[in-house]
Amino acid sequence: MLSPTMGVSKPWVEYFFVGVLQMRCSIVTDRATGDTVIIDGGGEPERLIDWVDGFGGNGPDWSNGPRTDNERIQQNIPTRKVVALVNTHAHFDHSGHIPDLLNRYDVQWYLHPDDTYLQTLAPSSAQRYGFEVPEPAVADVDLVAGEILDVGALAFEILHTPGHTLGGCCLRLIVDDGPDHLFVGDTLFAGSVGRTDLPDTGGDFTVLAQSIHTQLWPLAPDTIVYPGHGPLTTIGHEKQTNPFVGDDAGAGIYSRGRYA
C-alpha cells in the first residue's frame, strides 16, 4: 500500500448517525491545524454544521475530542476549518445532502467517477423512503484508485472497492502514532458486507468479495474500520470472523448483507 512520508498525529474523529437509515457521517480533524474533512455528509446537514462551526445543537454520537469550545482551547486545537467533503459512494443516504454542505463550506467535493450516474438518482431513491433531498451535487474532483488524497493537513489513501456500487471507495487515514482509520462506507460491516442487489448500482458479490480480499485484508490487522452503518470493527477481526468474506467463509454467493 502507498504511504506518505508523514501521517496525522492523534486525529480528532467524530461520527454522527444521520437520516432515516442512520448512516454514519464521520468528521476528521487534524488537532495541529484544525483542518477538517467531512466524510459521507449525506443527512442532517444543519446538525453537522451547527456542531462543526460552534459545538451547537445535537452533537456527535461518538467523539474522541473536545465537546465544547473551552475544551478545544484548553487542548490547543485551532478553530476548525472544513477543507473538503469526501464520499465513499453515492447512495442517497451518504450523498443526498452534500449540496447543503457545499452551500455552507466553499470547498471541493470528492467522489469516484464510476458513481456519477448513481449520484443523479439521489432524489428518486430518497422518494422511495418518503422524503426529499436537494437536486444532486456534481463532484468537483474524482477520487483515483491508489492515490494519496492530501486535503489540508490530512492524507487519505484511496482504495477503490467496487461491488456494493461501481465507484465505492474506502478511505485510509494514515496515522503516525496509532492504528490507521479506514472509512469503508458500505463495503464492509461488522460481521457483514454491503448489499449487492440494489437497483441501478452495479452491485456484484463476487466483485465485492474480490475488492475486500485484495484491498482491505492486506491492511494492518489493528486498522480501525468505520462502516457506513452499525458498530466499529477492525480489519483483523473481520478477516478472521466475517461470515461473508472472512477466512472461514464459504464460497456461496450472497445478494445482501445486513445493512443498506
BAMAR-583442 format. One record per residue: residue in one letter; x, y, z of N, C-alpha, C in turn. Coordinates in Angstrom, 2 decimals, decimal comma. Example, Ala and Ser with C-alpha at 12.3 -4.5 7.8 and 13.67 -1.06 7.14 Angstrom:
2
{'A' {13,19 -5,69 7,80} {12,30 -4,50 7,80} {13,20 -3,30 7,80}}
{'S' {12,85 -2,25 7,08} {13,67 -1,06 7,14} {12,90 0,03 7,87}}
***
This chain:
260
{'M' {0,83 -1,19 0,00} {0,00 0,00 0,00} {0,88 1,26 0,00}}
{'L' {0,40 2,28 -0,64} {1,13 3,53 -0,64} {1,13 4,15 0,74}}
{'S' {2,14 4,95 1,04} {2,18 5,65 2,31} {2,97 6,93 2,13}}
{'P' {2,46 8,06 2,62} {3,22 9,29 2,52} {4,31 9,31 3,57}}
{'T' {5,16 10,33 3,52} {6,24 10,41 4,50} {5,70 10,66 5,89}}
{'M' {4,57 11,32 6,02} {4,02 11,61 7,34} {2,51 11,44 7,30}}
{'G' {1,96 10,96 8,41} {0,52 10,93 8,58} {0,11 11,95 9,64}}
{'V' {-1,11 11,81 10,11} {-1,62 12,71 11,13} {-1,35 12,12 12,50}}
{'S' {-1,20 12,97 13,50} {-0,96 12,52 14,87} {-2,22 12,74 15,70}}
{'K' {-2,66 11,67 16,37} {-3,82 11,74 17,26} {-5,01 12,45 16,60}}
{'P' {-5,51 11,93 15,51} {-6,62 12,61 14,83} {-7,85 12,70 15,73}}
{'W' {-8,55 13,81 15,59} {-9,82 14,02 16,28} {-10,91 13,51 15,33}}
{'V' {-11,56 12,43 15,73} {-12,58 11,80 14,90} {-13,91 11,83 15,63}}
{'E' {-14,95 12,19 14,90} {-16,31 12,17 15,43} {-17,20 11,49 14,41}}
{'Y' {-18,26 10,85 14,89} {-19,24 10,36 13,92} {-20,66 10,60 14,41}}
{'F' {-21,54 10,75 13,43} {-22,94 11,04 13,63} {-23,76 10,00 12,87}}
{'F' {-24,76 9,42 13,50} {-25,71 8,59 12,78} {-26,84 9,49 12,31}}
{'V' {-26,97 9,64 11,00} {-27,88 10,65 10,45} {-28,90 10,00 9,52}}
{'G' {-30,05 10,66 9,43} {-31,07 10,28 8,47} {-31,85 9,05 8,86}}
{'V' {-32,84 8,74 8,04} {-33,75 7,64 8,34} {-33,02 6,30 8,35}}
{'L' {-31,94 6,17 7,61} {-31,18 4,92 7,57} {-30,02 4,90 8,55}}
{'Q' {-29,91 5,94 9,38} {-28,86 6,00 10,41} {-27,48 5,71 9,82}}
{'M' {-27,15 6,47 8,79} {-25,86 6,38 8,13} {-24,80 7,10 8,96}}
{'R' {-23,60 6,51 9,04} {-22,51 7,13 9,79} {-21,81 8,18 8,94}}
{'C' {-21,93 9,44 9,35} {-21,12 10,52 8,80} {-19,94 10,73 9,75}}
{'S' {-18,74 10,68 9,21} {-17,53 10,86 10,02} {-16,91 12,22 9,74}}
{'I' {-16,44 12,86 10,79} {-15,77 14,15 10,67} {-14,38 14,01 11,30}}
{'V' {-13,37 14,28 10,49} {-11,98 14,06 10,89} {-11,26 15,40 10,91}}
{'T' {-10,57 15,67 12,03} {-9,88 16,95 12,21} {-8,43 16,71 12,63}}
{'D' {-7,53 17,46 12,03} {-6,13 17,48 12,46} {-6,00 18,42 13,65}}
{'R' {-5,57 17,91 14,79} {-5,51 18,71 16,01} {-4,50 19,85 15,91}}
{'A' {-3,49 19,71 15,05} {-2,45 20,74 14,97} {-2,88 21,95 14,15}}
{'T' {-3,76 21,75 13,18} {-4,13 22,84 12,27} {-5,61 23,19 12,29}}
{'G' {-6,44 22,28 12,78} {-7,89 22,46 12,69} {-8,48 22,07 11,35}}
{'D' {-7,66 21,63 10,40} {-8,17 21,20 9,10} {-9,13 20,03 9,28}}
{'T' {-10,29 20,10 8,62} {-11,39 19,16 8,87} {-11,95 18,65 7,56}}
{'V' {-12,21 17,35 7,51} {-12,82 16,70 6,36} {-14,11 16,03 6,81}}
{'I' {-15,18 16,25 6,08} {-16,45 15,59 6,34} {-16,60 14,44 5,34}}
{'I' {-16,75 13,23 5,87} {-16,86 12,03 5,05} {-18,31 11,55 5,07}}
{'D' {-18,92 11,44 3,90} {-20,30 10,96 3,76} {-21,29 11,85 4,49}}
{'G' {-21,29 13,12 4,14} {-22,23 14,07 4,75} {-23,60 14,00 4,10}}
{'G' {-24,27 12,87 4,24} {-25,47 12,63 3,48} {-26,78 13,04 4,11}}
{'G' {-26,77 13,37 5,40} {-28,03 13,69 6,07} {-27,84 14,66 7,22}}
{'E' {-28,95 15,25 7,66} {-28,97 16,18 8,80} {-27,87 17,24 8,70}}
{'P' {-27,81 17,97 7,58} {-26,72 18,93 7,40} {-26,69 20,02 8,45}}
{'E' {-27,86 20,46 8,92} {-27,87 21,52 9,93} {-27,20 21,05 11,22}}
{'R' {-27,45 19,80 11,58} {-26,81 19,23 12,78} {-25,29 19,23 12,63}}
{'L' {-24,81 18,80 11,47} {-23,36 18,75 11,24} {-22,76 20,15 11,27}}
{'I' {-23,41 21,10 10,59} {-22,88 22,46 10,50} {-22,87 23,12 11,89}}
{'D' {-23,95 22,98 12,63} {-24,02 23,59 13,96} {-22,89 23,09 14,85}}
{'W' {-22,59 21,80 14,75} {-21,56 21,25 15,62} {-20,16 21,66 15,16}}
{'V' {-19,89 21,53 13,87} {-18,56 21,86 13,37} {-18,25 23,33 13,58}}
{'D' {-19,24 24,19 13,37} {-19,00 25,63 13,43} {-18,96 26,19 14,84}}
{'G' {-19,58 25,50 15,80} {-19,61 26,10 17,13} {-20,07 25,21 18,26}}
{'F' {-19,94 23,89 18,09} {-20,33 22,93 19,14} {-21,79 23,14 19,54}}
{'G' {-22,64 23,47 18,57} {-24,04 23,71 18,87} {-24,92 22,52 18,55}}
{'G' {-26,12 22,55 19,10} {-27,14 21,57 18,76} {-26,84 20,17 19,26}}
{'N' {-27,42 19,21 18,55} {-27,29 17,79 18,91} {-25,99 17,26 18,33}}
{'G' {-25,01 17,10 19,18} {-23,67 16,77 18,73} {-23,50 15,33 18,27}}
{'P' {-22,27 14,87 18,18} {-21,99 13,56 17,61} {-22,43 12,42 18,52}}
{'D' {-22,60 11,27 17,89} {-22,88 10,06 18,66} {-21,61 9,52 19,32}}
{'W' {-20,46 9,90 18,81} {-19,19 9,50 19,42} {-18,12 10,50 19,02}}
{'S' {-17,19 10,77 19,95} {-16,09 11,69 19,67} {-14,91 11,34 20,57}}
{'N' {-13,70 11,49 20,02} {-12,50 11,34 20,85} {-11,83 12,69 21,06}}
{'G' {-12,61 13,78 20,89} {-12,07 15,12 21,03} {-12,92 15,99 21,91}}
{'P' {-12,68 17,28 21,88} {-13,39 18,22 22,76} {-14,88 18,27 22,46}}
{'R' {-15,64 18,59 23,50} {-17,10 18,70 23,38} {-17,59 20,13 23,54}}
{'T' {-16,69 21,04 23,87} {-17,03 22,46 23,98} {-15,89 23,28 23,41}}
{'D' {-16,17 24,54 23,14} {-15,12 25,41 22,63} {-14,04 25,63 23,67}}
{'N' {-14,42 25,70 24,96} {-13,42 25,85 26,02} {-12,48 24,65 26,05}}
{'E' {-13,03 23,45 25,88} {-12,17 22,27 25,84} {-11,24 22,33 24,63}}
{'R' {-11,73 22,78 23,50} {-10,89 22,91 22,31} {-9,72 23,84 22,58}}
{'I' {-9,99 24,98 23,22} {-8,94 25,95 23,53} {-7,95 25,36 24,51}}
{'Q' {-8,45 24,67 25,54} {-7,57 24,06 26,53} {-6,65 23,01 25,92}}
{'Q' {-7,13 22,34 24,88} {-6,33 21,32 24,20} {-5,47 21,88 23,07}}
{'N' {-5,45 23,21 22,95} {-4,62 23,90 21,95} {-4,94 23,46 20,52}}
{'I' {-6,22 23,24 20,25} {-6,65 22,90 18,90} {-7,18 24,18 18,24}}
{'P' {-6,67 24,54 17,08} {-7,17 25,73 16,39} {-8,65 25,57 16,03}}
{'T' {-9,30 26,69 15,76} {-10,67 26,65 15,27} {-10,74 25,78 14,02}}
{'R' {-11,77 24,96 13,97} {-11,87 24,03 12,84} {-12,15 24,77 11,52}}
{'K' {-11,54 24,24 10,47} {-11,74 24,76 9,11} {-12,01 23,58 8,19}}
{'V' {-13,22 23,51 7,66} {-13,55 22,44 6,72} {-12,79 22,66 5,42}}
{'V' {-12,01 21,66 5,01} {-11,17 21,79 3,82} {-11,63 20,90 2,68}}
{'A' {-12,53 19,96 2,92} {-13,01 19,10 1,84} {-14,21 18,30 2,32}}
{'L' {-15,05 17,91 1,35} {-16,08 16,89 1,53} {-15,68 15,70 0,68}}
{'V' {-15,70 14,50 1,27} {-15,29 13,30 0,55} {-16,35 12,22 0,77}}
{'N' {-16,66 11,49 -0,29} {-17,65 10,42 -0,18} {-17,08 9,07 -0,53}}
{'T' {-17,52 8,05 0,23} {-17,14 6,68 -0,08} {-17,92 6,16 -1,27}}
{'H' {-19,18 6,60 -1,43} {-20,00 6,22 -2,58} {-21,20 7,15 -2,63}}
{'A' {-22,10 6,90 -3,60} {-23,13 7,90 -3,89} {-24,55 7,41 -3,66}}
{'H' {-24,76 6,44 -2,79} {-26,14 6,16 -2,40} {-26,69 7,37 -1,66}}
{'F' {-27,99 7,62 -1,80} {-28,56 8,89 -1,35} {-28,35 9,14 0,13}}
{'D' {-28,34 8,10 0,96} {-28,17 8,33 2,40} {-26,77 8,83 2,72}}
{'H' {-25,82 8,61 1,82} {-24,45 9,08 2,01} {-24,18 10,41 1,32}}
{'S' {-24,95 10,73 0,27} {-24,60 11,92 -0,53} {-25,76 12,87 -0,78}}
{'G' {-26,96 12,54 -0,32} {-28,12 13,33 -0,69} {-28,09 14,77 -0,26}}
{'H' {-27,47 15,06 0,90} {-27,45 16,44 1,40} {-26,09 17,11 1,24}}
{'I' {-25,24 16,56 0,38} {-23,98 17,24 0,07} {-24,23 18,67 -0,43}}
{'P' {-25,28 18,94 -1,26} {-25,49 20,32 -1,71} {-25,65 21,31 -0,55}}
{'D' {-26,29 20,90 0,54} {-26,45 21,80 1,68} {-25,11 22,11 2,34}}
{'L' {-24,24 21,11 2,41} {-22,92 21,37 2,99} {-22,08 22,24 2,07}}
{'L' {-22,22 22,05 0,77} {-21,48 22,89 -0,18} {-21,97 24,33 -0,14}}
{'N' {-23,24 24,53 0,20} {-23,75 25,89 0,35} {-23,12 26,60 1,55}}
{'R' {-22,70 25,84 2,54} {-22,10 26,43 3,74} {-20,58 26,54 3,62}}
{'Y' {-19,94 25,52 3,04} {-18,48 25,48 3,00} {-18,00 25,60 1,55}}
{'D' {-17,13 26,54 1,30} {-16,58 26,78 -0,03} {-15,39 25,84 -0,24}}
{'V' {-15,71 24,56 -0,46} {-14,68 23,54 -0,60} {-15,04 22,65 -1,79}}
{'Q' {-14,14 21,73 -2,11} {-14,40 20,78 -3,18} {-14,98 19,49 -2,63}}
{'W' {-15,80 18,84 -3,48} {-16,39 17,56 -3,12} {-15,76 16,47 -3,98}}
{'Y' {-15,33 15,39 -3,32} {-14,60 14,30 -3,96} {-15,47 13,04 -4,01}}
{'L' {-15,53 12,40 -5,20} {-16,30 11,19 -5,41} {-15,66 10,41 -6,55}}
{'H' {-15,73 9,08 -6,49} {-15,20 8,29 -7,60} {-16,10 8,47 -8,82}}
{'P' {-15,54 8,63 -10,02} {-16,37 8,92 -11,21} {-17,33 7,80 -11,58}}
{'D' {-17,05 6,56 -11,17} {-17,95 5,47 -11,51} {-19,28 5,55 -10,76}}
{'D' {-19,38 6,44 -9,79} {-20,65 6,66 -9,10} {-21,35 7,94 -9,53}}
{'T' {-20,89 8,56 -10,60} {-21,51 9,80 -11,07} {-22,98 9,58 -11,43}}
{'Y' {-23,27 8,52 -12,17} {-24,67 8,26 -12,55} {-25,51 7,97 -11,31}}
{'L' {-24,99 7,17 -10,41} {-25,73 6,85 -9,20} {-26,10 8,11 -8,43}}
{'Q' {-25,22 9,09 -8,41} {-25,49 10,34 -7,70} {-26,70 11,07 -8,30}}
{'T' {-26,91 10,96 -9,60} {-28,06 11,63 -10,22} {-29,38 11,03 -9,76}}
{'L' {-29,35 9,84 -9,19} {-30,57 9,14 -8,77} {-30,94 9,43 -7,33}}
{'A' {-30,17 10,27 -6,64} {-30,42 10,50 -5,22} {-31,85 10,94 -4,93}}
{'P' {-32,42 11,91 -5,66} {-33,80 12,32 -5,33} {-34,82 11,20 -5,48}}
{'S' {-34,75 10,44 -6,57} {-35,72 9,37 -6,78} {-35,54 8,26 -5,75}}
{'S' {-34,29 7,97 -5,38} {-34,06 6,95 -4,35} {-34,61 7,40 -3,01}}
{'A' {-34,41 8,66 -2,66} {-34,92 9,17 -1,39} {-36,44 9,13 -1,36}}
{'Q' {-37,07 9,40 -2,50} {-38,53 9,41 -2,55} {-39,12 8,05 -2,22}}
{'R' {-38,38 6,98 -2,49} {-38,87 5,64 -2,14} {-39,04 5,49 -0,63}}
{'Y' {-38,29 6,31 0,12} {-38,38 6,27 1,59} {-39,28 7,38 2,12}}
{'G' {-39,91 8,14 1,21} {-40,90 9,12 1,62} {-40,37 10,48 2,01}}
{'F' {-39,18 10,85 1,55} {-38,68 12,19 1,84} {-37,89 12,72 0,67}}
{'E' {-37,47 13,98 0,77} {-36,81 14,64 -0,35} {-35,38 15,04 0,01}}
{'V' {-34,54 15,06 -1,01} {-33,19 15,62 -0,89} {-33,03 16,66 -1,99}}
{'P' {-32,05 17,56 -1,88} {-31,87 18,59 -2,92} {-31,49 18,00 -4,26}}
{'E' {-31,52 18,85 -5,27} {-31,01 18,44 -6,58} {-29,57 17,96 -6,41}}
{'P' {-29,20 16,88 -7,07} {-27,90 16,27 -6,80} {-26,72 17,20 -7,05}}
{'A' {-25,74 17,10 -6,20} {-24,47 17,79 -6,42} {-23,67 17,06 -7,49}}
{'V' {-22,73 17,76 -8,08} {-21,80 17,17 -9,04} {-20,40 17,28 -8,43}}
{'A' {-19,69 16,16 -8,39} {-18,38 16,16 -7,76} {-17,42 17,12 -8,46}}
{'D' {-16,59 17,78 -7,67} {-15,58 18,68 -8,20} {-14,32 17,95 -8,61}}
{'V' {-13,99 16,88 -7,87} {-12,74 16,17 -8,09} {-13,01 14,67 -8,03}}
{'D' {-12,40 13,93 -8,96} {-12,53 12,48 -8,98} {-11,57 11,84 -7,98}}
{'L' {-12,07 10,89 -7,22} {-11,18 10,02 -6,45} {-10,49 9,06 -7,41}}
{'V' {-9,19 8,84 -7,21} {-8,41 7,99 -8,09} {-7,82 6,84 -7,29}}
{'A' {-8,10 5,63 -7,73} {-7,64 4,44 -7,02} {-6,13 4,45 -6,84}}
{'G' {-5,69 4,16 -5,63} {-4,27 4,02 -5,34} {-3,54 5,31 -5,05}}
{'E' {-4,20 6,45 -5,24} {-3,53 7,72 -4,97} {-3,69 8,13 -3,50}}
{'I' {-2,80 8,99 -3,06} {-2,93 9,62 -1,75} {-3,64 10,95 -1,95}}
{'L' {-4,77 11,11 -1,28} {-5,52 12,35 -1,33} {-5,06 13,23 -0,18}}
{'D' {-4,39 14,33 -0,50} {-3,94 15,30 0,50} {-4,94 16,44 0,54}}
{'V' {-5,62 16,59 1,66} {-6,59 17,67 1,85} {-6,22 18,38 3,15}}
{'G' {-5,70 19,60 3,01} {-5,16 20,28 4,17} {-4,03 19,46 4,76}}
{'A' {-4,08 19,26 6,07} {-3,03 18,51 6,76} {-3,34 17,02 6,83}}
{'L' {-4,43 16,58 6,23} {-4,86 15,19 6,31} {-4,54 14,46 5,01}}
{'A' {-4,18 13,19 5,13} {-3,85 12,37 3,96} {-4,62 11,06 4,03}}
{'F' {-5,31 10,74 2,93} {-6,08 9,51 2,83} {-5,60 8,71 1,62}}
{'E' {-5,38 7,42 1,80} {-5,15 6,56 0,66} {-6,50 6,13 0,10}}
{'I' {-6,66 6,20 -1,23} {-7,91 5,87 -1,89} {-7,85 4,41 -2,35}}
{'L' {-8,72 3,59 -1,79} {-8,83 2,18 -2,15} {-10,16 1,99 -2,89}}
{'H' {-10,10 1,72 -4,17} {-11,32 1,51 -4,95} {-11,84 0,10 -4,67}}
{'T' {-13,06 0,02 -4,12} {-13,61 -1,26 -3,70} {-15,01 -1,47 -4,27}}
{'P' {-15,13 -1,63 -5,60} {-16,46 -1,83 -6,19} {-17,08 -3,14 -5,73}}
{'G' {-18,39 -3,23 -5,93} {-19,13 -4,42 -5,56} {-20,45 -4,06 -4,90}}
{'H' {-20,41 -3,07 -3,98} {-21,65 -2,51 -3,45} {-22,17 -1,47 -4,44}}
{'T' {-21,29 -0,60 -4,89} {-21,55 0,27 -6,04} {-20,33 0,22 -6,95}}
{'L' {-20,49 0,74 -8,17} {-19,38 0,71 -9,12} {-18,20 1,55 -8,64}}
{'G' {-18,51 2,68 -8,01} {-17,45 3,61 -7,62} {-17,13 3,60 -6,15}}
{'G' {-17,57 2,59 -5,43} {-17,31 2,55 -3,99} {-15,83 2,60 -3,68}}
{'C' {-15,48 3,39 -2,67} {-14,09 3,53 -2,25} {-14,00 3,47 -0,72}}
{'C' {-12,87 3,03 -0,24} {-12,53 3,11 1,17} {-11,40 4,11 1,32}}
{'L' {-11,43 4,86 2,41} {-10,50 5,95 2,64} {-9,65 5,63 3,86}}
{'R' {-8,36 5,40 3,65} {-7,47 5,06 4,77} {-6,77 6,31 5,27}}
{'L' {-7,16 6,77 6,45} {-6,48 7,88 7,09} {-5,19 7,35 7,71}}
{'I' {-4,07 7,88 7,28} {-2,77 7,39 7,71} {-2,38 8,13 8,99}}
{'V' {-2,13 7,33 10,06} {-1,90 7,87 11,40} {-0,48 7,52 11,82}}
{'D' {0,23 8,51 12,36} {1,63 8,31 12,76} {1,79 7,57 14,07}}
{'D' {0,88 7,80 15,02} {1,10 7,34 16,38} {0,02 6,39 16,88}}
{'G' {-0,52 5,60 15,98} {-1,55 4,65 16,36} {-2,06 3,94 15,13}}
{'P' {-3,08 3,09 15,30} {-3,62 2,39 14,14} {-4,24 3,36 13,13}}
{'D' {-4,17 3,00 11,87} {-4,83 3,79 10,83} {-6,34 3,67 10,99}}
{'H' {-7,06 4,63 10,40} {-8,52 4,65 10,42} {-9,01 4,45 8,98}}
{'L' {-9,93 3,51 8,80} {-10,42 3,17 7,47} {-11,92 3,44 7,40}}
{'F' {-12,30 4,37 6,54} {-13,69 4,74 6,35} {-14,20 3,99 5,13}}
{'V' {-15,05 2,98 5,36} {-15,34 2,00 4,32} {-16,71 2,17 3,68}}
{'G' {-17,50 3,15 4,10} {-18,84 3,26 3,55} {-19,60 1,97 3,76}}
{'D' {-20,21 1,44 2,69} {-20,99 0,21 2,80} {-20,28 -0,99 2,18}}
{'T' {-18,96 -0,90 2,03} {-18,21 -2,04 1,52} {-18,18 -3,17 2,54}}
{'L' {-17,92 -2,83 3,80} {-17,71 -3,83 4,85} {-18,39 -3,35 6,12}}
{'F' {-19,03 -4,29 6,83} {-19,63 -4,00 8,12} {-19,08 -4,96 9,17}}
{'A' {-19,36 -4,69 10,43} {-19,03 -5,63 11,49} {-19,89 -6,87 11,30}}
{'G' {-19,27 -7,95 10,86} {-19,98 -9,20 10,66} {-20,80 -9,27 9,40}}
{'S' {-20,62 -8,36 8,46} {-21,44 -8,37 7,27} {-20,74 -7,61 6,15}}
{'V' {-21,46 -7,47 5,03} {-20,99 -6,69 3,89} {-22,16 -5,91 3,34}}
{'G' {-21,88 -4,99 2,42} {-22,93 -4,20 1,82} {-23,79 -5,02 0,86}}
{'R' {-25,02 -4,58 0,70} {-25,93 -5,24 -0,23} {-25,41 -5,14 -1,67}}
{'T' {-25,69 -6,15 -2,44} {-25,29 -6,15 -3,85} {-26,48 -6,33 -4,78}}
{'D' {-27,71 -6,16 -4,23} {-28,92 -6,37 -5,02} {-29,70 -5,09 -5,26}}
{'L' {-29,13 -3,93 -4,93} {-29,87 -2,68 -5,08} {-29,88 -2,26 -6,56}}
{'P' {-30,99 -1,70 -7,04} {-31,10 -1,36 -8,46} {-30,19 -0,20 -8,87}}
{'D' {-29,77 -0,22 -10,13} {-29,00 0,89 -10,73} {-27,70 1,18 -10,01}}
{'T' {-27,11 0,16 -9,41} {-25,97 0,36 -8,52} {-24,71 -0,34 -9,00}}
{'G' {-24,88 -1,41 -9,78} {-23,72 -2,19 -10,21} {-23,24 -3,17 -9,16}}
{'G' {-24,14 -3,56 -8,26} {-23,74 -4,48 -7,20} {-23,41 -5,87 -7,73}}
{'D' {-22,38 -6,48 -7,14} {-21,95 -7,81 -7,55} {-21,16 -8,40 -6,38}}
{'F' {-21,67 -9,49 -5,77} {-20,99 -10,02 -4,59} {-19,59 -10,53 -4,92}}
{'T' {-19,43 -11,17 -6,06} {-18,10 -11,68 -6,41} {-17,09 -10,53 -6,51}}
{'V' {-17,52 -9,43 -7,12} {-16,64 -8,26 -7,23} {-16,38 -7,67 -5,85}}
{'L' {-17,43 -7,59 -5,03} {-17,26 -7,03 -3,68} {-16,27 -7,87 -2,87}}
{'A' {-16,44 -9,17 -2,89} {-15,53 -10,04 -2,15} {-14,09 -9,89 -2,65}}
{'Q' {-13,91 -9,80 -3,96} {-12,57 -9,61 -4,51} {-11,99 -8,28 -4,04}}
{'S' {-12,81 -7,23 -4,01} {-12,34 -5,93 -3,54} {-11,85 -6,02 -2,10}}
{'I' {-12,63 -6,67 -1,26} {-12,27 -6,77 0,16} {-11,00 -7,62 0,32}}
{'H' {-10,93 -8,74 -0,39} {-9,77 -9,62 -0,26} {-8,48 -8,96 -0,73}}
{'T' {-8,56 -8,18 -1,80} {-7,33 -7,61 -2,38} {-6,97 -6,25 -1,82}}
{'Q' {-7,97 -5,47 -1,43} {-7,70 -4,09 -1,00} {-7,69 -3,92 0,52}}
{'L' {-8,53 -4,68 1,23} {-8,66 -4,45 2,67} {-7,89 -5,46 3,52}}
{'W' {-7,96 -6,74 3,17} {-7,29 -7,72 4,03} {-5,78 -7,52 4,13}}
{'P' {-5,08 -6,96 3,13} {-3,64 -6,71 3,32} {-3,32 -5,60 4,32}}
{'L' {-4,30 -4,82 4,75} {-4,03 -3,74 5,70} {-3,69 -4,31 7,07}}
{'A' {-3,10 -3,47 7,91} {-2,72 -3,90 9,25} {-3,94 -4,38 10,02}}
{'P' {-3,82 -5,48 10,77} {-4,98 -6,04 11,48} {-5,62 -5,07 12,47}}
{'D' {-4,83 -4,14 13,04} {-5,39 -3,22 14,03} {-6,03 -1,99 13,41}}
{'T' {-6,08 -1,92 12,07} {-6,75 -0,80 11,40} {-8,20 -0,71 11,86}}
{'I' {-8,60 0,47 12,34} {-9,96 0,67 12,84} {-10,88 0,93 11,65}}
{'V' {-11,98 0,19 11,58} {-12,91 0,26 10,46} {-14,16 1,02 10,89}}
{'Y' {-14,48 2,07 10,12} {-15,68 2,87 10,33} {-16,67 2,55 9,21}}
{'P' {-17,62 1,62 9,44} {-18,59 1,32 8,40} {-19,65 2,42 8,27}}
{'G' {-20,38 2,35 7,16} {-21,43 3,33 6,94} {-22,64 3,15 7,82}}
{'H' {-22,77 1,99 8,45} {-23,86 1,71 9,38} {-23,33 0,74 10,43}}
{'G' {-23,89 0,80 11,63} {-23,55 -0,19 12,64} {-22,26 0,10 13,38}}
{'P' {-21,81 -0,85 14,20} {-20,65 -0,62 15,08} {-19,32 -0,61 14,34}}
{'L' {-18,32 -0,05 15,03} {-16,95 -0,10 14,54} {-16,41 -1,52 14,64}}
{'T' {-15,35 -1,77 13,89} {-14,68 -3,05 13,97} {-13,22 -2,85 13,57}}
{'T' {-12,48 -3,92 13,35} {-11,11 -3,83 12,88} {-10,91 -4,78 11,70}}
{'I' {-9,89 -4,50 10,91} {-9,57 -5,38 9,79} {-9,27 -6,79 10,27}}
{'G' {-8,48 -6,92 11,32} {-8,12 -8,25 11,80} {-9,32 -9,06 12,24}}
{'H' {-10,24 -8,42 12,95} {-11,43 -9,14 13,43} {-12,29 -9,60 12,27}}
{'E' {-12,50 -8,73 11,29} {-13,35 -9,11 10,16} {-12,68 -10,17 9,28}}
{'K' {-11,40 -10,07 9,10} {-10,70 -11,07 8,28} {-10,84 -12,46 8,91}}
{'Q' {-10,81 -12,51 10,23} {-10,91 -13,80 10,91} {-12,34 -14,32 10,99}}
{'T' {-13,32 -13,42 11,17} {-14,65 -13,87 11,58} {-15,79 -13,52 10,64}}
{'N' {-15,60 -12,63 9,67} {-16,74 -12,19 8,86} {-17,32 -13,37 8,09}}
{'P' {-18,63 -13,66 8,28} {-19,20 -14,87 7,66} {-19,36 -14,77 6,15}}
{'F' {-19,26 -13,59 5,57} {-19,40 -13,41 4,13} {-18,06 -13,48 3,41}}
{'V' {-17,03 -12,86 3,99} {-15,77 -12,70 3,26} {-14,54 -13,02 4,11}}
{'G' {-14,73 -13,48 5,35} {-13,61 -13,79 6,22} {-12,91 -15,08 5,83}}
{'D' {-11,85 -15,39 6,57} {-11,03 -16,55 6,25} {-11,82 -17,85 6,24}}
{'D' {-12,83 -17,96 7,07} {-13,59 -19,21 7,16} {-14,89 -19,17 6,38}}
{'A' {-15,12 -18,10 5,59} {-16,36 -18,01 4,81} {-16,35 -19,04 3,70}}
{'G' {-17,52 -19,56 3,41} {-17,62 -20,49 2,30} {-17,60 -19,77 0,97}}
{'A' {-17,81 -20,50 -0,07} {-17,76 -19,93 -1,41} {-19,14 -19,58 -1,95}}
{'G' {-20,15 -19,52 -1,08} {-21,50 -19,23 -1,52} {-21,64 -17,82 -2,07}}
{'I' {-22,67 -17,60 -2,88} {-22,96 -16,31 -3,44} {-24,08 -15,67 -2,64}}
{'Y' {-23,83 -14,47 -2,14} {-24,81 -13,77 -1,33} {-25,28 -12,53 -2,07}}
{'S' {-26,54 -12,18 -1,90} {-27,06 -10,99 -2,59} {-27,12 -9,78 -1,68}}
{'R' {-27,06 -9,99 -0,37} {-27,18 -8,84 0,51} {-26,55 -9,15 1,86}}
{'G' {-26,06 -8,09 2,47} {-25,56 -8,19 3,82} {-26,60 -7,66 4,79}}
{'R' {-26,15 -7,18 5,92} {-27,06 -6,78 6,97} {-27,65 -5,40 6,74}}
{'Y' {-26,87 -4,50 6,18} {-27,27 -3,11 6,08} {-27,47 -2,69 4,63}}
{'A' {-28,05 -1,49 4,47} {-28,29 -0,99 3,11} {-27,00 -0,57 2,44}}
***
